[in-house]
Structures are given as C-alpha cells and as structure tokens.
Amino acid sequence: MSFFTSFTAAFCGACVFIGALYMLCPDGVMAKPIKYILGLIFILTVISAAAIAVGKWDFESIDFTATAIDTESLDTANAEYVYAYALTKAGIDFSKITVCTDKTESGSISISKVIICSDCEKTRILEALSDVAENTEVEIVND
C-alpha cells in the first residue's frame, strides 16, 4: 500500500507544480516550446516518482567523491599554451615546450625556465616571446 500512497503523492505534487507553471507560461511564439518542455518535465517526474515508489533508486547508496584539483599542473599547462600560442602566431615551428615552475611562499606559482624544442633561430624565437618571456629564462634546444 505504501507504493500506491507514495506514487499518488508524487503524482499529485507534480500535477500541481506543472499546472502552476502552465499558468505562468507566456502566450505567443514561446508558448508552444515552453509547454513542450513542461510536458517532458511532467513525464520525467511521473517516471521518477514511480521508480522511487518501487524502491529501485536508493539515494543513500550514491557515493560522491571529490578529488583534489592539482592547480600546479593546470597553471603549467596554461603557461605552455600561452607560449605555444605566441610561437604559433609568429609562425615558428616547434616540437615541444616544457615549463619549469617554482611555488612561492604565498602559494602562487612562478615560471623559472621555459625549454623550447625548435629548429628556428634563437633570436627569432626570443622576438616572438618578447613580452611573454620578459622575466623568464628561455632555453632553446635545436632539433
């Protein structure tokens, strides 16, 4: 009997909620798409109410685990992208960019060295990275 009462309660609640949203629905061009979306929401509500009433979904068994974000690797990848963009914009071919970083006392990350593998001349690469590598040591390895 609890199946019937919980399904009926969820169904009536969905009917009242969707009915109130239908009353707030605007007239005109947007009426049809909004009513279509509300109809889909109603169908999903009825299906989920039936599944919950049957007991097929157990919300307590869902385990959400948060993972720590490695900000240092994200910052390193971002720096590599900036250098790659500057070199590509200047028309310089390169095979690899390696960014060496140091963590400061405040927790921020500073770029200590950039290693670029390319067959271009050192002066041309430094010209392309003029503003980007202003206070950074740039090492160029010829392929």
Secondary structure, DSSP 8 states (H G I E B T S, - for coil): -HHHHHHHHHHHHHHHHHHHHHHH---STTHHHHHHHHHHHHHHHHHHHHHHHHT---GGG---------HHHHHHHHHHHHHHHHHHHTT--EEEEEEEEEE-TTS-EEEEEEEEEESS-HHHHHHHTTTTTTTSEEEEEE-
